Amino acid sequence: MRQSLVWVILLVFVLAGGTSLAQELSPQEGNGVVAGGMGYARIGDEDFISFTIRPEIAIGKIGIGLSLDLLYNVEKQEVRAEDWDESYDYFRILRYIRYGHKKDPVYARIGAFDRARIGHGFLMNYYTNEDANYDKRKIGLALDLDFGKFGFESITSNLGRLEIVGGRVYTRPVQYFSDLPIVKNLAFGASYITDVDPDEFSDTDDAVSAFGLDSELPLINNALIYTGLYYDYGKIVDYGSGQAFGIEAELKGIAGLFNFFTKFERRLLGDKFLPTFFGPYYEVDRYNRNGFAVPDSNGVMALDTTVTHKAQLLGYQKESKGWYGELGGHVLGALQIVGTYQWLDDVKHSGLLHVQAEIPDAVPKIAFHATYDKDGIETVKDLTVVNSVARVGIGYKINPWMLLNMEYIYTFYEDDNGAIKSQKRIRPGISFVYNFPVGN
């Protein structure tokens, strides 16, 4: 039954298309985009109206992203002073500068990370150094160089303070003595990532580190198709280890008409280990002084105020085996979707599904987006709304660059009597996005 469920989920992804996970969220050469919006924020016990503008420009291989965020205090009728009381605050207007893209021979980015990745993502994937704390926005640095026979990837999350530092070195040994097709691209790599001070208190010793070994063999790599096999071993120091092996592929399409990316891997995880430990929510979860929810002696999740670091959660991870898949793409740029699914062997209702879709331009004057997150999946019958969160947004284009939007957020759960209940939230707003050509 599980096998049929997997095929159902993958078929949905393929038929829908989606945003390629292999690409960065940045404009392509010779283009630019301006995005922004207006909303509400509450910091402490003060209310603010927020104004945001984020232009991004790509000229050749160089990309520039700016971010101007203004918070207007409703009661004091002034711009929030704490945002502009240091020279460093003005420098943060420059959101990022990059050269090239990930997997190019030369790739560099300074500033904000949207979805940073080291290697195949077994230790770090979709990591972002943004949005954890508005007053502590960070400027990071990523630098990758591929010399053919060898190369490296590197990342540091914050140039203003030593926090997360990591990298990967790799070599293609066959190229030193042979030019055999396919085999010459066989690569071996080693990775190391550390968070020097998760709680940011200098008098504590709470550093967490991980290292990994990997290999990869690209089978096809040209302008239209990429496919390759890979293997990863990861170890979190003083905790556990895990392994993964799989295949990834990308169908790059013709003239940008479509693009598909997929990744499917087998995971063998030991006690006290989490794959993608440095993930998209790491900045939020690395330290929480209020504690985390952990299973008690009866397996019931309950808040434990003594568990304050994400690394401490590793003590509750049990040995497991399972599968993980990603699939995404787009068709004609009209429909974009991306999805992930993971489940564990011999663990009932362990399936986790995430799907997000966007239709930005297919319907005149209307934009649409939706996300769906569901856990507790075992069979096709479990693909219901219980224990799920759904977001649906629809926007009306007042003009080509301004959008009046409304987002509905639904949380579905089952009460003690087995009845399906829901909580609803409505979030209106105004946003804008403008694409423009840039001369080379």
Sequence and secondary structure as in RCSB ss.txt:
>XXXX:A:sequence
MRQSLVWVILLVFVLAGGTSLAQELSPQEGNGVVAGGMGYARIGDEDFISFTIRPEIAIGKIGIGLSLDLLYNVE
KQEVRAEDWDESYDYFRILRYIRYGHKKDPVYARIGAFDRARIGHGFLMNYYTNEDANYDKRKIGLALDLDFGKF
GFESITSNLGRLEIVGGRVYTRPVQYFSDLPIVKNLAFGASYITDVDPDEFSDTDDAVSAFGLDSELPLINNALI
YTGLYYDYGKIVDYGSGQAFGIEAELKGIAGLFNFFTKFERRLLGDKFLPTFFGPYYEVDRYNRNGFAVPDSNGV
MALDTTVTHKAQLLGYQKESKGWYGELGGHVLGALQIVGTYQWLDDVKHSGLLHVQAEIPDAVPKIAFHATYDKD
GIETVKDLTVVNSVARVGIGYKINPWMLLNMEYIYTFYEDDNGAIKSQKRIRPGISFVYNFPVGN
>XXXX:A:secstr
 HHHHHHHHHHHHHHH    TTS SS  TTEEEEEEEEEEEEETTEEEEEEEEEEEEEETTEEEEE EEEEEETT
TTEE GGGGSSHHHHHTTEEEEEES TTSSEEEEEE  SSEEETTSSSEEEE  SSS GGG   EEEEEEE SSE
EEEEEES TTS  EEEEEEEE GGGGT   TTGGG EEEEEEEEES TT  TT    EEEEEEEEEEEEEESSSE
EEEEEEEEEEETTS EEEEEEEEEEE  STTSEEEEEEEEEEEE TT  TTSB TTHHHHSB TT EEEE TTS 
EEEETT  BHHHHGGG   EEEEEEEEEEEETTTEEEEEEEEEETT TT EEEEEEEEEEEEETTEEEEEEEEEE
EE SGGG SSTTEEEEEEEEEEEETTEEEEEEEEEEEEE TTS EEEEEEEEEEEEEEEEEE   
